[in-house]
Amino acid sequence: MATPPVDRTDDSTLAPLPAGDAPVRPVVRGVVAGPEHIVACHDCDLIVSLPPLADRALARCPRCQFVIHRGAHHTIERTVALTIAALVLFTAANAFPLLTMKAQGNETVATIVSGSRILWDQGNRGLAGLVLLTTFVAPLLHSTLLLYVLVPLGFGKKAPAAADVFRWIGHVRVWSMAEVFVLGVLVSLVKLADMADIVPGIALWALGLLIPVLTASLATLDPDEVWSRLDRSGEL
Amino acid sequence: MKQRTAMAENLVTCHDCHKLVHLPDGHDHGTRCPRCHGALHFRKPDSLQRTWALLIAAVVLYVPANVYPIMRVTSLGRAQADTIMSGVVHLFEHGMWPLALIVFFASIVVPMAKLFALVHLLVSVQRRSPKKPVERTKLYRLTEMFGRWSMVDIYVVAMLAALVQLGSLAQVEAELGAVFFGATVVTTMIAAESFDPRLIWDRRGRPKHSEEHSKTHG
């Protein structure tokens, strides 16, 4: 029977280490007063004693320069606000035409999902699935799951299975490629403008606004803070 | 101040929630994070083997992705199939060089650079190279960050197919090359994810601690 894992996150003395041999500090600008805690660098495994950070301050690993932590104050409130904004823009991006093509008296309207639908109809089901996953399912899932965890947490409550859901959010994020999709739409727009009348629709503007909002929401999210709040909060 | 790694102290960082967990036995097999229930590993399991396998798969997929056309444009009964490269050349010939550059970078430079970067990282780790660990770690981070941009060409094919559907007058269809290219992008993304950059730091010269050595291979 193996000894069960022991939580050492909040143990800044780090019992198994020889006394008087303090861990190194990160390269950091903008430290605020408070207790330090021990973390290991994600990219090189160096043990680092991390001080609490000022808003938007960065702590870099002294060995490999990985950004170990990013100060993000009011992380839940700000991320919830930005995620709601992102969902509104995403809804608009799906409800309105993305590009409209006029040629020989015909008018074709493309939305975000119509690309995958056409690919599916043409028999390219794998490709259709990949496009749908990265431009529709993953962005939508990412935002809604984030709200599912963060909104109750803002009230000090933990939604059912919140820890598992928050763990999955990290995996979903990798497959959400809205920013790459926007570039793809712009390339198509310029490419077709040569041979037909192409009108950019409201959805393209909504998508264009969505990118900075998504970037900002990533910057305001402090997963470490969310995890420690999940530890402290009672069930919903 | 002495530099110590978490693994040497029997500490493991949860890959999912970054919690630092103490495993007193030094065995990570079958352990779960007390906070998020994710599986705990000192290092990503079989990182080198998995990354090599996925990388070789990606190289194999990348060949048909470039040989087969990615889309077929039918216009007034005349069909024209474009591969990734011929698409870029067409854009250049039509004077759309900014566009040609974007597609060239996203579809050719990024995937190739990613494949070479991963091979370099794998080989240097296996040779226990002590050279430039900071630069190699940065190279890994760039590889992870830029891989997704290769999807641009897939989205262009999808948008063109969605817009140009005037039956016999004009139609755009995705072709086999696009399927292989999509598979290449996905495979390289998973390959990059399987690589553990901490191995760059573990394996610099001969292993000092036999304990650390056994854990890496355990």
Interface residues (C-beta under 8 A of the other chain):
Chain A: A2 T3 P5 V6 D7 R8 T9 L14 P16 L17 D21 A22 P23 V24 I38 V39 A40 H42 D43 C44 D45 L46 I47 R63 C64 Q65 F66 L98 L99 M101 A103 Q104 N106 T108 A110 S114 G115 S116 R117 I118 L119 Q122 N124 G126 L127 L130 V131 T134 T135 A163 D164 F166 R167 G170 V174 M177 V180 F181 L183 G184 V185 V187 S188 V190 K191 L192 D194 I198 P223 D224 W227 L230 D231
Chain B: M1 K2 Q3 R4 T5 A6 M7 E9 N10 L11 V12 T13 D16 C17 H18 K19 L20 V21 H22 L23 P24 D25 H27 G30 T31 R32 C33 P34 R35 C36 H37 G38 L40 L91 H94 M96 L99 I102 V103 A106 P133 V134 T137 K138 Y140 R141 R148 W149 M151 V152 D153 I154 Y155 V156 V157 A158 M159 L160 A161 A162 L163 V164 Q165 L166 L169 A170 E173 A174 A178 V179 G182 A183 V186 M189 E193 P197 R198 I200 W201 D202
